[in-house]
Amino acid sequence: MPVRTAGGTTQWQRRERRRQLLIWLGWLAGTAVFVFCWEVISRDTMWVFVWDAPTQGADLLGRMVPPRWSYLPSLWRPLWDTMNIATLGTALAIVLAVPVAFMAARNTTPSVAVVRPLALFVIVASRSINALIWALLLVSIIGPGILAGILAIMLRSIGFIAKLLYEAIEEIDRAPVEAVTAAGAGRAQVVAYGIVPQVTPAFAGISVFRWDINIRESTVLGLVGAGGIGLQLQSSVNVLAWNQVTMIFIVIFATVLLSEWVSARVRHAII
Amino acid sequence: MSVIAGTGRRWSPPPFIPNPWLRHGLTVGAAVYLALALGSLEVNWTRVVEGLGRGWHFVLAFAPPDFVSRRAEIVEGLAESLVMTVTSTVIGIAISIPIGLGAARNLAPLPVYLLCRGIVAVARTLQEIIVAILFVAMVGFGPLAGMLTLSFATIGFLSKLLAEDIEDTDPGQLEAIRATGASWLQLLNYGVQPQVMPRLIGLSLYRFDINFRESAVIGIVGAGGIGATLNTAFDRYEYDTAAAILLAIIVIVMAAEYLSGIIRRRVQ
C-alpha cells in the first residue's frame, strides 16, 4: 500500500512515489509542448486584430441582424442543387462502396492476400481526405459546378460506407451462411440468401446516416466552387453582405435539422 | 429452388420493407426524384472532357510527387497545422471537462444542465468551416482563427460524449464515496474520474486525429495550416506539390490513427 511516513505517523497516499513522479513529469512535458505551440501561434498572430476582436464581433453581429429576408427566394435553386449534390453523391458512393465492402470483409473477400489490402487502401485513402479537399481537387480538374460537388461527396463517402459495411459483414451470424451452403447454394447464392439479409438493416442505416452527413458537408462545398448554396455563401462573404450570410446560415441550419430529423426517423424505423 | 412444389407459385425472399404501399411508393418517389434531379443538373461536358487531360496530369503528378520545390512552405504548413491541433485539442479538453460535468444529469442541477446542453448543441450544429469564416472575420487571417475554430468544435464533440459517459457511470461507487462524507470535488476525484478517465483519454486522442484532419480544411477559408498551402498549390496548378501535400496529410493521419489506436488499447 502506498504510504508516506511523516513524523512517526504513516499516511495513506493514492500512488507510489515513483508513479506520482512519472505522472508529474508527464504533465510537465505536456505543458511544455503546449506552451511552445502557443508561442508559435502567438508569434504568427497580429495581436492588434485580436484585441480588436470584441469590437469587430459586435460590429459583425450588428451587420448580420436582421437577416435579409428578401434574399430568400434566390436561395431555393442553390438549396435544390445542394440537396442533389448530397443525394446523388451518396447514391453513387453506395453503388461503389458495396463491392469494395465485400472485397474488404474477411469472410467474403475473394483473396485475403491481394484484394483485401487493396480494398482497405481504397477505404483509408477515401476517408483521410475531407470532401472539401476532394472538391478543391475536382474543381481544378473538371471545372466548377455541381458535378465536381457530386464526385467530391462520392469520393469521401465510399470509404465511410465501405468501412462500416465491411465491419457489419464481418460480424454476421455464421449459422445462416452455413445452412445456405449446406443446402447446396453457390457462392453468389450464399451471399444473396445468407449474408445480404443480415446486413441490409445496417446497410440502410449507414446509408441514411451518411446522407445526413453529406447534406451538412455539401452546404459548404460551394466555398471552393463545387456548386450549391456554398457559392452564395462565398460571394456574400466576399462582398461583406453579412445580412445575406445570416440568411444563408438560417437556411443551412433548417436544412441540417430537417435532414437530421429524417435520418433519425428512418434509422429508428429500421433498428 | 424458387418454384414451390405442387403449387406452381414461385418463392421469393421476404421484402425489406413489408408494407407494399410504402415500398412501391418509395421506389416511385426515388424514380421521380432522380428524373427531376438529373434533369436540373447542368454539366458543362466540354469543360469536363477538357479537364480530363488535366486530371491525368494530376494522377501523373503522384509519380513522383514534388516534395522539394515548395519544401519550405510544406514544412511550415504542416508544422502550423500540428501546432494548431495540439493547442486546440488541449484548450478544447480543458473547456469540455467543466461543460461535460455540467451536462451530466446525475451531477448537475437542472439549470446548469440545460445551459451546458445548450452550449453543446450550438457547438455541434455549427460547422467547422462556417465557424472558421466567422473567426477569420473577427481575429484576422492566421493560425489563431484556426485554433479557436478547432477548440470550438472540440468542445461540442468532447463534452457531449463525456457527459454521456458520466451519466453511464456506476451509481454505486458514487454513492459509496458520498457516504464517506466526501465533498463534491472529492466525489469527482475519487468517484467519477477513475470511471471515465480511460474513455476520456481515448476520446481526446480520437479528437486529436479529427482536429488534424480538419486543420487541413479550414485553411481554405484563411484559418492557417496546411490547408492554406494546399489551396495555393491548386490555385497555381502545381499538381505535383499538391500531390505531395495530400500524401503528407494521408501519412500523418494514418500515423496519428495508428498511434492513438495503440495508446487507446493500452489505456482501456
Interface residues (C-beta under 8 A of the other chain):
Chain A: G30 V33 F34 C37 W38 V40 I41 S42 D44 T45 M46 F49 V50 A53 Q56 G57 L60 W80 D81 N84 T87 L88 V124 A125 S128 I129 N130 L132 I133 L136 L137 S140 I141 I142 G143 G145 I146 L147 Y193 P197 T200 P201 A204 R216 T219 V220 L223 V224 L233 V237 F249 I252 F253 V256 L257
Chain B: P13 F16 Y33 A37 L38 S40 L41 E42 V43 N44 R47 V48 E50 G51 L52 R54 G55 F58 A79 E80 L82 V83 M84 V86 T87 V90 T125 Q127 I129 I130 I133 L134 A137 M138 V139 G140 G142 P143 L144 M147 R213 E214 A216 V217 I220 V221 G224 G227 L230 N231 F234 Y237 A242 L246 I249 I250 V253 M254
